[in-house]
């Protein structure tokens, strides 16, 4: 399992509004780097996750989350959630990993030597059958995952989705869908189609709390025009929180994203930060990092930096166009099949993350 954080790391994180419980561990067989965007709260549990966005809280009690690339902003993830666990073959002679070369006992070398061909065949067959489920889990923004949920490895949970307590999620969850059961199925959508489309275009979470000034949180239909007005007027500014990085050594370092220079820089109130990486626009689907800076490679692995860039609001890099809302005066049109696309925050390269 990953090593716990040092007292100094806990203190540094707390000072920068990244609240981490003392009994949190990051990583499983090996520690991993984790990026936490403040303010954020990580409760008791074991985590193998690349990035946790601002205003999110996650975990508690026996939380066991692995193979997660990204948890977005404003997420509410309850206790005892299990995500990304290892899967076993169901159509082999035995489901035991012993027959695919997993020797936890330390005394099976003789058996493996005598049956090497069959063990290798079983391992390769299993890997091939799991090839479509090796992606990391991606959790969008404004997602609520109830207590005791199980998330299968590779699922994408769209922005605004809700997963009912004790559900078993085996497939992707569309944005703003409410799912539940074993296996989890769509119960209904939180809002009608026009509202879902508008919310996905606004991506209000990109602006933190500033987009919500004067908004009636209880009436989404009235809230949307006010959020758009806040964005277009400049009252809402893209949120750029402090980034606390927990390294594999269990220590904490502090970073900030510089939108003007398009760089990630060390956070120091009295320090004139130097750019550690340059970014270039890649496509409408995301950004890729480009750097030959040695300090950057040591301080922040490029794959984790790519996750951060996918999560830092794209509004930092491009303007926000006005959204034309056409609210029908008739009864709201229901979502029948649901939005065809998943959360725009889902990184397309999740399978390459550590």
N, C-alpha and C positions, 0 to 999 in steps of 0.2 A: 504494500500500500504506500501511497505518497506520504511524505513526511509532514508533520504539523508545522504551523508557522512559528517563527521565533517571536519572543515577546516584543522585540523591536519592530518586527513587521506588523504585528497587531496594533502597536501604538501608532506607527506611521499611517496605516490604513485608516484607523479611527480619526486621526487628525485631519484627514482629507475626505471624511464622510463616506468611507467604504467600511461599513460595519461588518466584521467577520467574527463569528463565534470562536471561542478558544479551542473547541473540539472539532474544528473543520480541518479536513485534509484535502489537498489537491493532488490528483493523480491516483493510479492504482498500482500496477507493478512497479512503475517508475513515476517520480514527480513530474509535473507538467507546468508550463508557463500559463498563467491565467491573467486576462485583462479585465479589470473591474472599472466601470464608468460610474463615478460618484454623482449623486448619492445612491448607494446600493446596500442591500443587507443580505449577507450569506449566513444562514443559520446552520446548525449542526448537520453534518453529513459528509459524504465523500464525493468529490467532484472531479470529473475529467471533462472540462469545458473550456473552450477557447476564449469566450467573451461573454460578459454579463452587462447588459445595458443599464442606464440610469433609471432611477425610480422603480427598480425591480427588487423584489424580495423572493428568496428561494430557500426551500429546505426546512429542516427541523426533524428531530428524532432520528429515525432510521432512513434518512434520504440517501439514495445510492444512484448517482447520476454519472454516466460515462458515455463516451463517444458522442458528445454534444459539441457542435462547432460554435453555436451562437444562441444566446438568449437575449431577446430584444429588450426594448425599454418598456416601462410600466407593466411588467409581467408580475403575476401573482402565482407563485408555485408553492403549493402547500407541502406539508410534511409527508414523509414515508413514500415519496415518489421514487419509482425505480425506472431507469431509462438506459437503453443500450446494452443490455446484458448479452452475454455470449449465447448463441443458439447451437443446438445439437441436431444431428441427423435423425430423421424420423423413419427413414426407409432402409437403414442399415440393419445388420444382424443385431447390433446393440447401439443404443444412443450414447453409450459411455465414450468420453473422449480418450480413454485409454487406447482404444483401437485406432485412433488417428494420430498417435504419437505423443500424447500428453501424459508425461510421467511425473506426477506429483509425489510419488512414493520413493523415487530414486533407486529402485531395484529391478527395473524392467528391461534393462539393457540386453539381457540374454534373450528375452522374448522378441525384442525388436530386431536383434541381429538375425535370428532364425526366420523371422517373418517380415523382413524389411520391404520386400516387393509389395506385399499386401497392405502393410501399414502406409507406405507411400501412396499407393493407389487410393486408399480410403481418404487420406488427407487431401489429395489433389481433387478427388471427386467432391468432397465436402466443400472445398474452396470454390470450385466451379459452381456448385449449386447455390452458394451464398453470395455469388458475385453481384447479384442485383440488390443485395441488402447490406453492402459494406459502407455505404455513405454514412456520414455522421448525421445525427439528428439536428434539425434546425428549428428553433422556436422563434416565431415572429414577435411583433410588438403588441402590447395590450392583450396578452394571452393569460387566461386563468386556467390553471391545471389544479384540479381538486385533490384532496387527500387520497393517498394510496394508489394513484394512477400508475399503470405500467405502460411505458412507451417502447415499442419495438425499435430496434436499431434501423436507422435510415429514414424514418418518417419525417415529414415536414409539417409543422403546425403553423397555419397561416395567421396573419395579423388579425387580432380581434377575436380569435377562436376561444371557445370554452370547452374544457374536457371535464365531464362529470366525475365525481369521486369514485374510486375503485374501478374505473374503466380500464380496458385493455386496448390500447391503440396500436393497430397493426397496419394501418394505411394512412396516407396523407390526409390532413384535415384542412378543408378549404377555409379561406378567410371568413371570419364572422360566423362560422358554423358552430352550433352547439351539438356536441357528440357525447354519447354515453353507451355503456353496456359492454358485453364481452362476446364477440369483439365490438369495439365502439362503432356505432352507426350514427348518421346524422339524424338528430331529433327535429331540429328546425334551425333556421337562421335568425340571428339576433335582430336584423333589420331587413326591410325590403330591398329590392335590387338597386334602386336609385341611390339609396342612402349608403349601401355598401360600396358602390362605385365611387361616390363622392368621398367617403372616408379614405378609401385606398388611394385616391388622387391627392387628397390633402396631406396625408401622412403627418397629422398634427403632432405626433410624438417626436418628429424631427426638431421641434421647437421647444421641447420641454414643457414647462408650465406657462410660458409666455403666450402661447397661442390660445390659452383658455381664459384669458382676462375677460370678465363680463359675460361668461358663458353659463347658461343654465345646464348643468350636467345631467339633469333629469329629463331633458327634452332634446333628443338628438336632432330632430328636424329643425328646431330653432337654433341649435348650437352651430350647425354647419355654416350658415352664412356669416355668423359672427367670427368663427375661426378663420374663414377665408378673408374677412375684412381685416382681422388682426395681422394676418400674414402679408396681405398686399399693401397695407398701410405702413408696414415696418415695425408696428408695435410688437409683433412676435419676431424674435430673432432666433436663428438656428442655435440650438443648444450645443454647447461645447464644454462638457464637463471635464474635470480632472480624471485622468486615467491612472489607476493604481495597478501596477504590474507585480504579480507574485511570481517570482522566479523559481526555478527548479531547486534552488538552494533554500527556499522557504523565506527569503528576504523580500522586502517590498521596495520598489522604486516608483517614482511619480512622473507622469508625462502629461502633456497637453497637445492637442491637435491645433496647429496654426493654419487657419483657413486662408489668410491672405497670401502666405507663402506656400501653402499646400504641403506642409511638412508636419511630421511628428517631432516634438521637441521635448527635452527634459524640462520638468516644471520646477522653477526656482524663482522666487519673487524678485531676487536681486541679481539674477544671472541673465546675461544677454545670450539667449539660446542660439545655438548653431543648428542648421538643418541637418538631419540625419538621413533623410531619404527624399528623393524627388518622385512625384507622382505624374503620370501622364494619362490622359483620357483614353480609354481603350475602346469602349463601345457603350451602347445604351444599356447594356446589362451589367455594367460594373466598371471597376478600375483595376489596374494592375500596378504593382509597385516596381520601382527601378532604382537600384542603389548599388554602388560599389564601395560604400563607406564602411570601413571595418568596425567602427563603433556601433553603427546601426546593426550589423550582423550579430555582434556580441550582445547588445542590449535588448534587441527585439527581433526574434526570428521572423523572416519575411512572410512566412505562411500565416502567422498570427497577425502581422501587420495588415495582411490582405483582408482578414476577417474584420479588423477594426475599420478599415476603409469602407467595407461594405456596410458597416453599421453607422459610422459617422454620417450625419445627414447629407444627402446629395445636394441639398439646398445650399450647402457651403460652397459648392463648386458651380452651381448653375442657378439661374433665376427661376422664380415660381410664376407660372402662367395662370391667368385667371381661369376659374372653373365655372362653366355655365350650368346652373342647376335648373332642371325643368321638373318641378314637383307637380305631380298630377293632382287635380282636385278630386278625382275619383278615389275609390278605395286603393290603398297601396298595392302595387303589383308584387306578388310573392316571388321568392326565389324558388324555381323548380329544380333546376340542375345545379344551381350554385355557380359562383364565379369559376371560370375555367383555369385561371392562373393562381398559383400559390403566392405567398407573401413576397413582395418585391425585395424583402430583406434577405431572402434565402440565398446564401452565397453559392454560385454554381460550382465552386471548386471545393466544396466541403469535404469530399472524399480524400483530398490531399493534405488535410490538416493532421497534426500529430495526435 
